[in-house]
Amino acid sequence: MKKFCIAGPIDPARHYFIPHRLQTVKIFTLIDDQEYFVLNAPRQSGKTTAIDELAQSLNRNGKYTALYINVEAAQAARDNIKDALITIISIIAREIDRQLHQPHDISQLLLHMIESKPISLDLLTKALAFFAEASNKPLVLFIDEIDALIGDSLLSVLRQIRAGFKDRPKAFPHSICLVGLRDVRDYRVWSKEQGIYVSTSSPFNIKAESLTIANFSHEQVRALYRQHTDETGQLFTEDALEHAFYLTQGQPWLVNALAYQAAFRDVVDRTIPINKEIIERSKRHLILRRDTHIDSLIDKLNEERVIPIMDAIISSESPFEAFKMDDVQYLRDLGLIAPDSFAIANPIYMEIIPRELTRTTQERIRLDDLSYKNSDGTINFITVMKEFTQFYRENAGAWLGDFSYRDAGPHLLLMAYLQRIINGGGDARREYAVDRKRIDLLVQWKNQRIVIELKILRDKDSRAKGIAQIAQYCELTATHEAHLVLFDRDVGKPANERISHSIETIDSLKIQVWTL
């Protein structure tokens, strides 16, 4: 039985698979024009599978000799250029034997090069020149995980490729594609030899174009899930398909992982269709499991280029025009924010990111279930907010002082507190309304729906705007319990002057207003 792939490259014989996701017309044009180019996309978005499929297609067509290599193993060499070159050339030799029907002595002669002493620092240029000259067709080389290389090793590889560029196509690869997580312009490399950070745009100024792989479209998600139905007979209902696409926005790993959790862990009885409720439950399991994909995502949140932009998005403080476009694009390349807006990439990431940024804080929060629950099991949210007010008063100063996300700190602290309350029994949908400078939370607990709006208290109009906005959001979501939380960031004010609670009524809607 085939399954949804949640680890490593896809094997079409074992996994459900959506082929042909590359911009093949553009790539074929770049190859025909003897160009060197970059393909970058976030982790587990299908790069390796797509490129391997493309290389095989080129070899079948017979016009080119195409080779795919993955150079991640050379990362262990770090700044030791000679060790990195030996590793890369041995990978090329091995992959020639595995992928190509070339004369056997090509790989053997490449191996002989790295066995010779001393090892020259231009060994990669010589090896690729020899390979291109020995090949009976123009050589196309795909180098995957190029940005896994470190420091001077990466700089050396890029410079050696540039050095041979002028000799293509007879005495150097006809076309080379660098495949990685980021565009080559974002390889900010520390050169141990020079003692400075080096931008790799200069060592690789021969790049013709940067391409990426788009997320799955709505129809591709439908086609992927239909393969499971065809294989097993188990249906995904229409509302399940819609909800899966909404939650993932087509991010390939999330699309596969969500369906795997639903169909191979949560509901293994193939007579039971996968509906929206099952997808939602699978989402919660996925978030709590913290798979490798999610861990690698979280790791990026501590990078100095990432923190200011994510801080602004979470706090809804600054539009993307306030940041360098290269930095915004860097977060898009990482898959953290959407390709066409200044927003977190998808609703699953919207929930994961604040959870992870406050994980340690959540574990420190101790709550008494009985203090905030009514006798019928519903949440008494006024009690929640009163207790949080006291918690904020006692802890915010110390916690926010050490926290990298300064603007978003108060918002994240409240989200951490709420997460402890609803964990396992409810859900919080987060909407970061950057353009309206607020965050909307829709908390669902059993049959209870509570709207919470978080907003920075900037001036005397902030309260009135917040009340109007939350009333509009309650009408939109058909919710009748509303709380507006205004964070007063004037640290010069005494706590007694900042903290207040009042009630505003618009039509029949009572809005609890909390100033902290």
PARO-446993 format. One line per field, with one value per residue (C-alpha): residue number from 1; residue in one letter; x, z, y. Coordinates in steps of 0.25 Angstrom, whole numbers, plus 5000, padded with zeros to 4 digits. Example, Ala and Ser with C-alpha at 12.3 -4.5 7.8 and 13.67 -1.06 7.14 Angstrom:
BEGIN
resi [1 | 2]
resn [a | s]
c1 [5049 | 5055]
c3 [5031 | 5029]
c2 [4982 | 4996]
END
This chain:
BEGIN
resi [1 | 2 | 3 | 4 | 5 | 6 | 7 | 8 | 9 | 10 | 11 | 12 | 13 | 14 | 15 | 16 | 17 | 18 | 19 | 20 | 21 | 22 | 23 | 24 | 25 | 26 | 27 | 28 | 29 | 30 | 31 | 32 | 33 | 34 | 35 | 36 | 37 | 38 | 39 | 40 | 41 | 42 | 43 | 44 | 45 | 46 | 47 | 48 | 49 | 50 | 51 | 52 | 53 | 54 | 55 | 56 | 57 | 58 | 59 | 60 | 61 | 62 | 63 | 64 | 65 | 66 | 67 | 68 | 69 | 70 | 71 | 72 | 73 | 74 | 75 | 76 | 77 | 78 | 79 | 80 | 81 | 82 | 83 | 84 | 85 | 86 | 87 | 88 | 89 | 90 | 91 | 92 | 93 | 94 | 95 | 96 | 97 | 98 | 99 | 100 | 101 | 102 | 103 | 104 | 105 | 106 | 107 | 108 | 109 | 110 | 111 | 112 | 113 | 114 | 115 | 116 | 117 | 118 | 119 | 120 | 121 | 122 | 123 | 124 | 125 | 126 | 127 | 128 | 129 | 130 | 131 | 132 | 133 | 134 | 135 | 136 | 137 | 138 | 139 | 140 | 141 | 142 | 143 | 144 | 145 | 146 | 147 | 148 | 149 | 150 | 151 | 152 | 153 | 154 | 155 | 156 | 157 | 158 | 159 | 160 | 161 | 162 | 163 | 164 | 165 | 166 | 167 | 168 | 169 | 170 | 171 | 172 | 173 | 174 | 175 | 176 | 177 | 178 | 179 | 180 | 181 | 182 | 183 | 184 | 185 | 186 | 187 | 188 | 189 | 190 | 191 | 192 | 193 | 194 | 195 | 196 | 197 | 198 | 199 | 200 | 201 | 202 | 203 | 204 | 205 | 206 | 207 | 208 | 209 | 210 | 211 | 212 | 213 | 214 | 215 | 216 | 217 | 218 | 219 | 220 | 221 | 222 | 223 | 224 | 225 | 226 | 227 | 228 | 229 | 230 | 231 | 232 | 233 | 234 | 235 | 236 | 237 | 238 | 239 | 240 | 241 | 242 | 243 | 244 | 245 | 246 | 247 | 248 | 249 | 250 | 251 | 252 | 253 | 254 | 255 | 256 | 257 | 258 | 259 | 260 | 261 | 262 | 263 | 264 | 265 | 266 | 267 | 268 | 269 | 270 | 271 | 272 | 273 | 274 | 275 | 276 | 277 | 278 | 279 | 280 | 281 | 282 | 283 | 284 | 285 | 286 | 287 | 288 | 289 | 290 | 291 | 292 | 293 | 294 | 295 | 296 | 297 | 298 | 299 | 300 | 301 | 302 | 303 | 304 | 305 | 306 | 307 | 308 | 309 | 310 | 311 | 312 | 313 | 314 | 315 | 316 | 317 | 318 | 319 | 320 | 321 | 322 | 323 | 324 | 325 | 326 | 327 | 328 | 329 | 330 | 331 | 332 | 333 | 334 | 335 | 336 | 337 | 338 | 339 | 340 | 341 | 342 | 343 | 344 | 345 | 346 | 347 | 348 | 349 | 350 | 351 | 352 | 353 | 354 | 355 | 356 | 357 | 358 | 359 | 360 | 361 | 362 | 363 | 364 | 365 | 366 | 367 | 368 | 369 | 370 | 371 | 372 | 373 | 374 | 375 | 376 | 377 | 378 | 379 | 380 | 381 | 382 | 383 | 384 | 385 | 386 | 387 | 388 | 389 | 390 | 391 | 392 | 393 | 394 | 395 | 396 | 397 | 398 | 399 | 400 | 401 | 402 | 403 | 404 | 405 | 406 | 407 | 408 | 409 | 410 | 411 | 412 | 413 | 414 | 415 | 416 | 417 | 418 | 419 | 420 | 421 | 422 | 423 | 424 | 425 | 426 | 427 | 428 | 429 | 430 | 431 | 432 | 433 | 434 | 435 | 436 | 437 | 438 | 439 | 440 | 441 | 442 | 443 | 444 | 445 | 446 | 447 | 448 | 449 | 450 | 451 | 452 | 453 | 454 | 455 | 456 | 457 | 458 | 459 | 460 | 461 | 462 | 463 | 464 | 465 | 466 | 467 | 468 | 469 | 470 | 471 | 472 | 473 | 474 | 475 | 476 | 477 | 478 | 479 | 480 | 481 | 482 | 483 | 484 | 485 | 486 | 487 | 488 | 489 | 490 | 491 | 492 | 493 | 494 | 495 | 496 | 497 | 498 | 499 | 500 | 501 | 502 | 503 | 504 | 505 | 506 | 507 | 508 | 509 | 510 | 511 | 512 | 513 | 514 | 515 | 516]
resn [m | k | k | f | c | i | a | g | p | i | d | p | a | r | h | y | f | i | p | h | r | l | q | t | v | k | i | f | t | l | i | d | d | q | e | y | f | v | l | n | a | p | r | q | s | g | k | t | t | a | i | d | e | l | a | q | s | l | n | r | n | g | k | y | t | a | l | y | i | n | v | e | a | a | q | a | a | r | d | n | i | k | d | a | l | i | t | i | i | s | i | i | a | r | e | i | d | r | q | l | h | q | p | h | d | i | s | q | l | l | l | h | m | i | e | s | k | p | i | s | l | d | l | l | t | k | a | l | a | f | f | a | e | a | s | n | k | p | l | v | l | f | i | d | e | i | d | a | l | i | g | d | s | l | l | s | v | l | r | q | i | r | a | g | f | k | d | r | p | k | a | f | p | h | s | i | c | l | v | g | l | r | d | v | r | d | y | r | v | w | s | k | e | q | g | i | y | v | s | t | s | s | p | f | n | i | k | a | e | s | l | t | i | a | n | f | s | h | e | q | v | r | a | l | y | r | q | h | t | d | e | t | g | q | l | f | t | e | d | a | l | e | h | a | f | y | l | t | q | g | q | p | w | l | v | n | a | l | a | y | q | a | a | f | r | d | v | v | d | r | t | i | p | i | n | k | e | i | i | e | r | s | k | r | h | l | i | l | r | r | d | t | h | i | d | s | l | i | d | k | l | n | e | e | r | v | i | p | i | m | d | a | i | i | s | s | e | s | p | f | e | a | f | k | m | d | d | v | q | y | l | r | d | l | g | l | i | a | p | d | s | f | a | i | a | n | p | i | y | m | e | i | i | p | r | e | l | t | r | t | t | q | e | r | i | r | l | d | d | l | s | y | k | n | s | d | g | t | i | n | f | i | t | v | m | k | e | f | t | q | f | y | r | e | n | a | g | a | w | l | g | d | f | s | y | r | d | a | g | p | h | l | l | l | m | a | y | l | q | r | i | i | n | g | g | g | d | a | r | r | e | y | a | v | d | r | k | r | i | d | l | l | v | q | w | k | n | q | r | i | v | i | e | l | k | i | l | r | d | k | d | s | r | a | k | g | i | a | q | i | a | q | y | c | e | l | t | a | t | h | e | a | h | l | v | l | f | d | r | d | v | g | k | p | a | n | e | r | i | s | h | s | i | e | t | i | d | s | l | k | i | q | v | w | t | l]
c1 [5000 | 5005 | 5005 | 5007 | 5022 | 5026 | 5041 | 5052 | 5050 | 5038 | 5038 | 5027 | 5026 | 5023 | 5017 | 5006 | 5012 | 5009 | 5019 | 5024 | 5024 | 5036 | 5035 | 5040 | 5039 | 5047 | 5057 | 5059 | 5061 | 5072 | 5079 | 5078 | 5084 | 5096 | 5092 | 5096 | 5084 | 5078 | 5066 | 5062 | 5050 | 5047 | 5051 | 5042 | 5035 | 5039 | 5052 | 5060 | 5048 | 5046 | 5060 | 5063 | 5051 | 5056 | 5070 | 5064 | 5055 | 5067 | 5075 | 5063 | 5062 | 5076 | 5080 | 5089 | 5096 | 5089 | 5095 | 5088 | 5097 | 5095 | 5107 | 5101 | 5112 | 5123 | 5117 | 5125 | 5138 | 5134 | 5145 | 5155 | 5154 | 5162 | 5154 | 5141 | 5146 | 5150 | 5136 | 5129 | 5137 | 5135 | 5120 | 5121 | 5128 | 5118 | 5106 | 5112 | 5113 | 5099 | 5091 | 5099 | 5102 | 5116 | 5129 | 5134 | 5147 | 5141 | 5138 | 5150 | 5159 | 5151 | 5154 | 5169 | 5169 | 5166 | 5176 | 5187 | 5196 | 5196 | 5181 | 5181 | 5171 | 5165 | 5162 | 5147 | 5149 | 5159 | 5149 | 5137 | 5146 | 5150 | 5136 | 5130 | 5141 | 5140 | 5124 | 5119 | 5108 | 5107 | 5107 | 5096 | 5099 | 5089 | 5096 | 5086 | 5088 | 5099 | 5096 | 5099 | 5114 | 5121 | 5130 | 5142 | 5138 | 5125 | 5133 | 5143 | 5132 | 5125 | 5138 | 5143 | 5130 | 5131 | 5145 | 5141 | 5129 | 5136 | 5140 | 5126 | 5121 | 5132 | 5142 | 5132 | 5118 | 5108 | 5098 | 5099 | 5087 | 5090 | 5078 | 5076 | 5068 | 5072 | 5076 | 5090 | 5089 | 5086 | 5098 | 5105 | 5117 | 5128 | 5142 | 5151 | 5163 | 5159 | 5153 | 5140 | 5126 | 5126 | 5114 | 5113 | 5107 | 5121 | 5127 | 5115 | 5112 | 5109 | 5095 | 5085 | 5072 | 5067 | 5055 | 5046 | 5036 | 5022 | 5013 | 5002 | 4990 | 4976 | 4974 | 4988 | 4984 | 4971 | 4978 | 4988 | 4977 | 4969 | 4981 | 4978 | 4964 | 4967 | 4977 | 4968 | 4954 | 4955 | 4948 | 4953 | 4940 | 4939 | 4940 | 4952 | 4959 | 4955 | 4960 | 4973 | 4976 | 4973 | 4981 | 4994 | 4992 | 4998 | 5011 | 5015 | 5020 | 5008 | 4999 | 5005 | 5007 | 4993 | 4987 | 4996 | 4992 | 4977 | 4977 | 4989 | 4988 | 4975 | 4965 | 4970 | 4956 | 4955 | 4940 | 4940 | 4942 | 4952 | 4944 | 4947 | 4946 | 4957 | 4966 | 4965 | 4968 | 4980 | 4985 | 4985 | 4993 | 5003 | 5006 | 5008 | 5017 | 5027 | 5033 | 5047 | 5040 | 5034 | 5047 | 5055 | 5045 | 5046 | 5061 | 5060 | 5052 | 5065 | 5072 | 5076 | 5069 | 5057 | 5054 | 5050 | 5041 | 5034 | 5033 | 5026 | 5016 | 5012 | 5010 | 5004 | 5013 | 5020 | 5017 | 5027 | 5031 | 5039 | 5048 | 5059 | 5052 | 5064 | 5061 | 5046 | 5049 | 5059 | 5047 | 5039 | 5050 | 5050 | 5035 | 5032 | 5023 | 5014 | 5019 | 5010 | 5007 | 5013 | 5007 | 5011 | 5011 | 4999 | 4989 | 4997 | 5010 | 5001 | 4999 | 5012 | 5021 | 5015 | 5014 | 5029 | 5033 | 5027 | 5029 | 5037 | 5028 | 5016 | 5023 | 5025 | 5010 | 5003 | 4988 | 4976 | 4966 | 4955 | 4958 | 4954 | 4943 | 4928 | 4920 | 4915 | 4930 | 4930 | 4941 | 4939 | 4947 | 4946 | 4952 | 4963 | 4966 | 4966 | 4976 | 4985 | 4985 | 4991 | 5001 | 5005 | 5007 | 5016 | 5024 | 5024 | 5035 | 5045 | 5040 | 5039 | 5053 | 5060 | 5051 | 5056 | 5042 | 5041 | 5028 | 5021 | 5025 | 5012 | 5003 | 5011 | 5011 | 4995 | 4995 | 5004 | 4995 | 4983 | 4990 | 4991 | 4976 | 4971 | 4982 | 4975 | 4961 | 4960 | 4966 | 4971 | 4970 | 4980 | 4979 | 4990 | 4984 | 4996 | 4989 | 4979 | 4990 | 4983 | 4983 | 4969 | 4968 | 4956 | 4956 | 4947 | 4945 | 4934 | 4922 | 4928 | 4933 | 4941 | 4947 | 4959 | 4966 | 4980 | 4984 | 4995 | 4990 | 4996 | 4987 | 4974 | 4967 | 4973 | 4962 | 4950 | 4956 | 4958 | 4944 | 4939 | 4948 | 4944 | 4930 | 4931 | 4939 | 4929 | 4918 | 4927 | 4929 | 4915 | 4921 | 4915 | 4926 | 4937 | 4949 | 4958 | 4972 | 4980 | 4995 | 5000 | 5015 | 5017 | 5027 | 5028 | 5013 | 5011 | 5004 | 4991 | 4990 | 4992 | 4983 | 4968 | 4955 | 4942 | 4930 | 4926 | 4912 | 4910 | 4896 | 4894 | 4909 | 4916 | 4931 | 4940 | 4952 | 4965 | 4976 | 4990]
c3 [5000 | 4997 | 5007 | 5009 | 5010 | 5023 | 5023 | 5012 | 4997 | 4991 | 4985 | 4974 | 4976 | 4991 | 4992 | 4987 | 4978 | 4970 | 4959 | 4950 | 4960 | 4954 | 4944 | 4934 | 4921 | 4928 | 4933 | 4919 | 4913 | 4924 | 4921 | 4906 | 4907 | 4915 | 4928 | 4942 | 4951 | 4965 | 4970 | 4985 | 4993 | 5008 | 5014 | 5010 | 4999 | 4988 | 4983 | 4983 | 4977 | 4966 | 4962 | 4962 | 4953 | 4944 | 4943 | 4939 | 4929 | 4922 | 4922 | 4915 | 4905 | 4900 | 4898 | 4910 | 4921 | 4934 | 4948 | 4961 | 4974 | 4988 | 4995 | 5009 | 5014 | 5011 | 5022 | 5032 | 5026 | 5030 | 5027 | 5022 | 5007 | 5003 | 5011 | 5005 | 4991 | 4993 | 4999 | 4987 | 4976 | 4982 | 4982 | 4967 | 4964 | 4972 | 4965 | 4951 | 4954 | 4960 | 4950 | 4937 | 4926 | 4924 | 4922 | 4935 | 4935 | 4937 | 4951 | 4954 | 4948 | 4957 | 4969 | 4965 | 4965 | 4980 | 4983 | 4977 | 4986 | 4989 | 4987 | 4979 | 4983 | 4969 | 4969 | 4967 | 4954 | 4949 | 4952 | 4945 | 4933 | 4932 | 4933 | 4923 | 4913 | 4915 | 4914 | 4900 | 4902 | 4908 | 4923 | 4932 | 4947 | 4959 | 4972 | 4984 | 4998 | 4993 | 5005 | 5015 | 5012 | 5022 | 5022 | 5013 | 5007 | 5001 | 4996 | 4989 | 4982 | 4977 | 4972 | 4965 | 4958 | 4954 | 4949 | 4940 | 4935 | 4923 | 4918 | 4916 | 4909 | 4903 | 4915 | 4927 | 4930 | 4920 | 4931 | 4946 | 4956 | 4970 | 4979 | 4993 | 5004 | 5001 | 4989 | 4987 | 4990 | 5004 | 5007 | 5017 | 5019 | 5030 | 5024 | 5034 | 5024 | 5022 | 5036 | 5030 | 5026 | 5011 | 5002 | 4992 | 4981 | 4977 | 4976 | 4968 | 4960 | 4948 | 4953 | 4942 | 4950 | 4963 | 4962 | 4973 | 4975 | 4978 | 4989 | 4984 | 4978 | 4983 | 4971 | 4974 | 4988 | 4983 | 4973 | 4984 | 4994 | 4982 | 4980 | 4995 | 4991 | 4979 | 4986 | 4999 | 4996 | 5008 | 5004 | 5008 | 5009 | 5002 | 5015 | 5019 | 5006 | 5008 | 5022 | 5019 | 5008 | 5018 | 5029 | 5020 | 5009 | 5000 | 5008 | 5003 | 5016 | 5024 | 5013 | 5014 | 5029 | 5032 | 5023 | 5028 | 5042 | 5038 | 5030 | 5036 | 5050 | 5054 | 5045 | 5040 | 5037 | 5022 | 5022 | 5030 | 5022 | 5026 | 5029 | 5034 | 5049 | 5047 | 5039 | 5051 | 5061 | 5053 | 5052 | 5067 | 5068 | 5057 | 5065 | 5078 | 5072 | 5067 | 5056 | 5049 | 5039 | 5051 | 5059 | 5047 | 5045 | 5060 | 5059 | 5049 | 5059 | 5066 | 5054 | 5055 | 5041 | 5045 | 5059 | 5055 | 5044 | 5052 | 5064 | 5055 | 5049 | 5063 | 5069 | 5057 | 5058 | 5045 | 5030 | 5022 | 5016 | 5029 | 5026 | 5015 | 5004 | 5004 | 5018 | 5015 | 5003 | 5012 | 5021 | 5009 | 5004 | 5018 | 5016 | 5029 | 5022 | 5011 | 4997 | 4994 | 5007 | 5020 | 5028 | 5034 | 5023 | 5028 | 5040 | 5045 | 5046 | 5052 | 5064 | 5064 | 5065 | 5077 | 5084 | 5082 | 5085 | 5099 | 5102 | 5114 | 5119 | 5117 | 5125 | 5137 | 5137 | 5148 | 5147 | 5156 | 5147 | 5157 | 5157 | 5143 | 5140 | 5142 | 5148 | 5134 | 5129 | 5121 | 5123 | 5132 | 5123 | 5133 | 5143 | 5133 | 5130 | 5145 | 5148 | 5136 | 5140 | 5153 | 5146 | 5136 | 5147 | 5155 | 5143 | 5131 | 5135 | 5137 | 5125 | 5115 | 5119 | 5114 | 5102 | 5088 | 5082 | 5090 | 5082 | 5082 | 5096 | 5103 | 5092 | 5093 | 5108 | 5108 | 5097 | 5106 | 5117 | 5109 | 5103 | 5116 | 5119 | 5106 | 5103 | 5100 | 5101 | 5092 | 5080 | 5078 | 5064 | 5062 | 5052 | 5051 | 5045 | 5042 | 5033 | 5045 | 5056 | 5064 | 5067 | 5067 | 5075 | 5074 | 5085 | 5084 | 5096 | 5094 | 5089 | 5095 | 5085 | 5091 | 5083 | 5088 | 5082 | 5085 | 5082 | 5086 | 5094 | 5085 | 5088 | 5093 | 5080 | 5081 | 5091 | 5082 | 5070 | 5077 | 5082 | 5068 | 5062 | 5071 | 5070 | 5055 | 5057 | 5066 | 5056 | 5045 | 5053 | 5060 | 5074 | 5086 | 5096 | 5094 | 5101 | 5096 | 5103 | 5101 | 5105 | 5111 | 5108 | 5115 | 5126 | 5133 | 5138 | 5151 | 5150 | 5156 | 5146 | 5134 | 5139 | 5138 | 5134 | 5129 | 5120 | 5107 | 5100 | 5085 | 5082 | 5090 | 5090 | 5103 | 5101 | 5113 | 5112 | 5119 | 5120 | 5124]
c2 [5000 | 5014 | 5024 | 5039 | 5043 | 5050 | 5047 | 5048 | 5049 | 5043 | 5029 | 5029 | 5014 | 5015 | 5029 | 5037 | 5047 | 5060 | 5060 | 5072 | 5083 | 5091 | 5102 | 5093 | 5102 | 5112 | 5102 | 5095 | 5109 | 5112 | 5099 | 5101 | 5115 | 5109 | 5117 | 5114 | 5117 | 5114 | 5107 | 5110 | 5106 | 5103 | 5089 | 5078 | 5085 | 5075 | 5080 | 5067 | 5059 | 5069 | 5071 | 5056 | 5054 | 5065 | 5059 | 5046 | 5052 | 5059 | 5046 | 5039 | 5050 | 5048 | 5062 | 5064 | 5056 | 5060 | 5057 | 5060 | 5060 | 5064 | 5070 | 5071 | 5060 | 5071 | 5080 | 5072 | 5077 | 5091 | 5101 | 5090 | 5092 | 5080 | 5070 | 5077 | 5075 | 5061 | 5058 | 5065 | 5058 | 5044 | 5047 | 5051 | 5038 | 5030 | 5036 | 5035 | 5019 | 5019 | 5029 | 5029 | 5019 | 5025 | 5019 | 5013 | 5019 | 5033 | 5031 | 5023 | 5035 | 5044 | 5036 | 5035 | 5050 | 5051 | 5040 | 5048 | 5056 | 5068 | 5072 | 5085 | 5095 | 5096 | 5081 | 5083 | 5091 | 5081 | 5069 | 5076 | 5080 | 5066 | 5060 | 5070 | 5067 | 5052 | 5052 | 5049 | 5059 | 5073 | 5072 | 5077 | 5077 | 5079 | 5081 | 5079 | 5084 | 5094 | 5103 | 5092 | 5095 | 5104 | 5116 | 5115 | 5101 | 5108 | 5120 | 5111 | 5102 | 5115 | 5121 | 5108 | 5107 | 5122 | 5119 | 5109 | 5116 | 5122 | 5108 | 5103 | 5095 | 5087 | 5087 | 5090 | 5087 | 5092 | 5097 | 5096 | 5097 | 5100 | 5095 | 5099 | 5105 | 5119 | 5128 | 5129 | 5144 | 5140 | 5131 | 5140 | 5133 | 5134 | 5133 | 5128 | 5130 | 5145 | 5147 | 5154 | 5151 | 5149 | 5151 | 5140 | 5148 | 5152 | 5138 | 5133 | 5146 | 5136 | 5133 | 5135 | 5134 | 5129 | 5120 | 5113 | 5102 | 5107 | 5100 | 5091 | 5097 | 5094 | 5084 | 5077 | 5075 | 5069 | 5060 | 5055 | 5052 | 5045 | 5035 | 5030 | 5029 | 5021 | 5012 | 5009 | 5014 | 5023 | 5037 | 5051 | 5059 | 5072 | 5080 | 5072 | 5076 | 5090 | 5090 | 5083 | 5093 | 5105 | 5100 | 5097 | 5107 | 5095 | 5094 | 5080 | 5074 | 5079 | 5074 | 5060 | 5060 | 5064 | 5053 | 5043 | 5046 | 5046 | 5033 | 5025 | 5028 | 5034 | 5027 | 5013 | 5008 | 5010 | 5010 | 5023 | 5036 | 5046 | 5059 | 5073 | 5069 | 5058 | 5068 | 5078 | 5067 | 5062 | 5077 | 5077 | 5064 | 5069 | 5081 | 5074 | 5064 | 5074 | 5066 | 5069 | 5079 | 5087 | 5087 | 5092 | 5103 | 5107 | 5107 | 5119 | 5128 | 5131 | 5137 | 5151 | 5154 | 5147 | 5153 | 5167 | 5163 | 5152 | 5161 | 5172 | 5161 | 5155 | 5169 | 5174 | 5186 | 5189 | 5187 | 5180 | 5194 | 5196 | 5185 | 5182 | 5175 | 5165 | 5161 | 5159 | 5151 | 5143 | 5139 | 5135 | 5126 | 5120 | 5117 | 5125 | 5136 | 5136 | 5138 | 5149 | 5156 | 5161 | 5149 | 5136 | 5125 | 5117 | 5115 | 5103 | 5111 | 5123 | 5113 | 5107 | 5119 | 5126 | 5112 | 5110 | 5124 | 5122 | 5108 | 5110 | 5120 | 5111 | 5100 | 5110 | 5114 | 5107 | 5107 | 5102 | 5096 | 5099 | 5114 | 5117 | 5107 | 5108 | 5097 | 5093 | 5092 | 5105 | 5115 | 5127 | 5136 | 5148 | 5140 | 5136 | 5150 | 5154 | 5144 | 5147 | 5162 | 5158 | 5148 | 5159 | 5169 | 5160 | 5154 | 5163 | 5172 | 5161 | 5152 | 5163 | 5168 | 5156 | 5153 | 5155 | 5158 | 5171 | 5177 | 5163 | 5160 | 5164 | 5157 | 5144 | 5144 | 5144 | 5134 | 5125 | 5127 | 5123 | 5111 | 5105 | 5107 | 5101 | 5091 | 5077 | 5082 | 5094 | 5102 | 5116 | 5122 | 5133 | 5144 | 5154 | 5167 | 5175 | 5185 | 5188 | 5187 | 5176 | 5161 | 5154 | 5141 | 5132 | 5122 | 5110 | 5102 | 5091 | 5099 | 5112 | 5122 | 5134 | 5146 | 5153 | 5164 | 5168 | 5183 | 5192 | 5205 | 5216 | 5228 | 5231 | 5226 | 5212 | 5208 | 5213 | 5207 | 5194 | 5193 | 5196 | 5186 | 5175 | 5177 | 5176 | 5163 | 5157 | 5160 | 5153 | 5141 | 5140 | 5141 | 5147 | 5147 | 5158 | 5163 | 5174 | 5174 | 5187 | 5187 | 5200 | 5200 | 5213 | 5207 | 5220 | 5219 | 5212 | 5198 | 5204 | 5214 | 5204 | 5193 | 5194 | 5186 | 5192 | 5188 | 5194 | 5191 | 5192 | 5188 | 5176 | 5172 | 5173 | 5175 | 5173 | 5183 | 5180 | 5190 | 5184]
END
